[in-house]
Amino acid sequence: MGEKRDADTLLTVLGALLGIPDPPDAEEVERFARRVYKTARENPKGLRPDVPAPSEPPDLPDPASTRGDMIRQLALMLLVRAQPGDDDLRAELIGLGRVDPNEQEAWRGGARSRVGEVVGPVVFPYLEALGRLADTAAAEVLRRVTDGEYDVALRVMALAQQPFAERERRAPEWALDETLPADLRIAGLEILVADRHPRAVEVTRTLLERCRELPPGAGTSAERHLYLLALRALEDGRRITLDDLIPLLKHVEGGRASEERLLESLREKVRAVVVAYAGGTDWDELTGDVHAILDFMLGRRLLEQLPELQRLEVVEQVRLMLHGLRGNRAKEGYVDSLVEAIVGYLARLSGGRVASFPEFEPVVPLEEGILLALGRTGTRAAAHALARLLEDREHPQRAVVCLALGRTGRTSEARHLVPLLLDEDAFARLCAYESLRHLTGQDFFCDWIYGAARERAEAGGKYARWLVRQR
């Protein structure tokens, strides 16, 4: 370890050694781990990093021994791996994860990010180490983390370390339980698929059935990601069918129009409240109408949930916004501006599910996944459904539909793509060309993004004439 004990380097080295299942110099690694373990146990504060004190001290500073404790715990994991039959070492390792009942009772925060005495980056390798022990006491710690109020990532890691029989029982429960956080449901589905679970097809089909019930364009990013994973799992297992996919086209066919209708309905309901208040209706008489608007958003799944306290805060915020009408009722356009302000506020509560008021939330290409999966079935019915979508010149997914038609592998469908080579949408032109090249085996190249219209028309004409000759 040298004269200067660099805690950060020690953490890195110990973590790297744990990542090597069968190190070539096992005895030397064990001797190193024992030296580190002894040093960290005898003087954990001596491994505290020598850094300048911050200008603003943290609200909850780590104890001086934290870094030394982390190093000792990692070294202990290496020792248990090297000497799995040492009962004392095993007991000490398992004991790190036991929670003091007083500490458990005192916990009033959010999800836990530590397991007993184990903190920081040591938690994940600790859970992995418990999984390797195949010990009843270790299994109990893993089950407690799996079921407890812990961070989602820790619960997932704990379940992944448990025997197949336990994963077999819990993964479907997680994937299908709509009361659980979406991240946990996604993890349940991923474990289910990775384990080749006997219920994998059943669970993924159940999820797709729920996806059908979702209004087009609705759903949180996490919820849409869950359904997209279910779709891909069925497809990767070659179990996807037209019966699975055709009902999902509602998301592609009606997503944009449905979003616009929902937004317009929301706007009309807000306008009714604003106009009534502007006309002198007392706020107490309008409170029920505001609650009805929130119920509308919950019913249309524009809001996933709205706890009572948050609901009251939202109602109060609307009241404060309406308060601005006093003294401004006669101003031209003020009512319209206030309606849009309230609609914007409510839409932002939806976490980006109303497209006209986007939030910084990841875009999940559920509609693209549906279209491409449909194309990959290669069936005539799929090709017909895709060609019908191209008839809508304003459809936002036209470029993806072009790619999906190419995935059908049906040369006879190439005729639907030729007109798209002259489309105003440059990306749609490029996708149509790529699919034509794939379906026909002919590459009549030009710059489909920036090329002159005359060049594109000439290349498109070559595709049209080639198709005529194939009849």
Helices and strands as residue ranges (DSSP letters): H 7-18, H 26-42, G 44-47, H 66-82, H 87-96, H 101-106, G 120-122, H 123-133, H 136-147, H 152-160, H 164-176, H 182-194, H 200-213, H 221-236, H 242-245, G 246-249, H 250-278, H 283-299, H 308-323, H 334-349, H 366-376, H 380-389, H 398-407, G 411-416, G 418-422, H 426-440, H 453-469
